[in-house]
Amino acid sequence: MDSFRKKQLDTLVKNIKALRAQQGKDGWTQTDLADACGFNLGTIKQIESKTRFPRPETLEAIAGALKVDAKSLLDDSAEKNDDLATKVFEKMKGLMAPAPKPHLQSISAMLDQLDATKDKAFISALETMLASHLAHREPSKKKKQV
């Protein structure tokens, strides 16, 4: 397998595992994914162990079961976004330590509950935090008009 194909397979497996973890309450097992796709468990095991690159129709079935576009399974930007989200999360937690200013306490509480690997939750919380922070800064920006 050439290096490009190997990188694609690495990305595919990371994305499948991440998406399986997001399914249901406790995530899906390989068996759950195989059942949802109508495949033999061996098919999923071979893909996730990187011994087999899936055919296009197999990739489409996996994407359908995971409720994503097949192209997104091969997209490594999610991995880059997770790395960035984790770095931002850690930096923000550092800025809040040891004790946040009063108007930032709700942000600190939100960060304590946040799992930076969940993109949607992270982005939503970040937007809320920024809106709150900007709302507190807004009065100080206004200049008195004479």
TATA-V468124 format. One line per field, one symbol per residue. psi: psi as a letter, one per 30 degrees, with the letter a starting at -180 (. if undefined). A space follows every 10 residues. Layout:
# TATA-V468124
psi=???
This chain:
# TATA-V468124
psi=kleeeeeeee eeeeeeeeee ffkaeglkle eeeeeffglk eeeeeeefgh fkkkleeeee eeeeeghlke effgkgfeee eeeeeeeeee eeeefflfkl leffeeeeee eefkjffjee eeeeeeeeee eeeeeffeef fkkkk.
